[in-house]
Amino acid sequence: MSFLAVGWEPELRGLLTVVIGFVILMGSVYLILATNMGARLGFLVSLTALAGWMMLMGLVWWIYGIGLRGPDPSWAPVTGQTVIQDVESLRSVGIIDTLPDVDDGAAPPEVADAVGDVLIDDGYIVLDSSSPAFGQAQTSASEFLEEEDAFGNQEFVIERIFDIGGDRYPLLFNNESLDFVAFFHEPHYVLAEAAPIEAVREEPGRAPALDVVDDTQPRQYVYMIRDLGARRQPAVVLTIGGGLIFLALCYLLHRRDKILEENLSESKAVATA
C-alpha cells in the first residue's frame, strides 16, 4: 500500500482520503448486509440507508444553515449607480426626490448634513457606527470606491451609512418574532457617505497621525443593494434529492417484499396440492 503514501498534491491526497474512507465505511456495512441478505438485497438496503441518512443530514443543515453552504448574504453594487460623486446625481438616479436646500457655495460638510436630512425625511435611518451592519457595509463600500478609482487606499473614511428597506413578510399577527413564514423580502438598500481625508506626513518612529477629514472637498456616496445569497440552497437540494431517492428505494424494497410474498404463497399452494 506504499503507492497510497502521497506526500504531494494536497488536493489528490484529500481526494484519496475521502474515497478510502467512503469505501471502508460504506463497504464494511455493505459487506455485513451482503453476508446476511445476499449481494443484491444487501446493496439495496445499504443504498436506502445512505439516502435516508443524506436526507436527514441535509434537513439538519437546512434548519441551522451549517454544513455544505452556498454564498452568504453580501452587499452588491447597484448597476450604474454604485459610486455617486455629486449631489445632483443623487436625484437623477432616484435616491432622493428633491435637492437639499443649501446656499450656493456652501461648505461640503453643510451640503452633506443637508443631504442626510433629506434622506432621513425619505425614510432612511442612520446605522450606528458600532453595529455589525455598519462594519459590513463599510467594508463593501470601501472596496467599490477603490475599484472605481474614486479614492485610493487610506484616502477616505466612511462617515455615515443610511439604511432603508429589507422588511420581511408575511408576519404572523404582525409580530417580528413570529417570522416562520416570512419567506419574502423587500429590497434592502444602503447609501454610504465617504469623506476624503487630508494627507499627513508620516515620520519614522512616530505613531501614525489620526485621520482628519478634508472639509474643502465634497463627499461621495456608494449605493448598494443587499444580496440575500443562497446559504441553504445546497442543503435544500441535498434534502429533496436524498428524500426522493430514499422514497424510491423504499418503494422498491416494498415491491420486492410483495413479489416475494406472492411467490412464496404460490409455491406453498403447489406443494400442498
Salt bridges, closest charged atoms under 4 A:
ASP72 OD2 - ARG69 NH2 3.73
ASP72 OD1 - ARG231 NE 3.04
GLU88 OE2 - ARG91 NH2 3.03
ASP113 OD1 - ARG160 NH2 3.87
GLU159 OE1 - ARG219 NE 3.42
ASP163 OD2 - HIS188 NE2 2.63
ASP179 OD2 - ARG168 NH2 2.61
GLU193 OE1 - ARG160 NH2 2.88
GLU193 OE2 - ARG219 NE 3.76
GLU203 OE2 - ARG201 NH2 3.13
GLU203 OE1 - ARG206 NH1 3.10
ASP215 OD1 - ARG219 NH2 3.58
ASP257 OD1 - ARG256 NH1 3.68
